[in-house]
């Protein structure tokens, strides 16, 4: 999806987090090497927290937005929660961890 839509303005930003069953215990270098094995060509940022007092400010902000509130409110239930943000920097949709990344594809034309 990144390769297909990058020239139209899509940017995928990934933030590893170890708050969910310790699924990201590695160092940043190990995580990036692992992702590279899956052909990840998008931006992979430093490992952060997404919940609690130590949550990264970006994630605090996204969860507080009208379209950022999930079924659990201001809380990320599990890894692979996804947010669609438009060109104006507004959260327009939130996808749960069970939503396949390609489920976002149908919504992209409206925002690119």
Secondary structure, DSSP 8 states (H G I E B T S, - for coil): -HHHHGGGT---EEE---TTTTTT-S-HHHHHHHHHTTT--SEEE---B-SSTTB-HHHHHHHHSGGG-BTTBS---STT-EEEE-TTS-EEEEE-TTS-GGGGHHHHHHH-
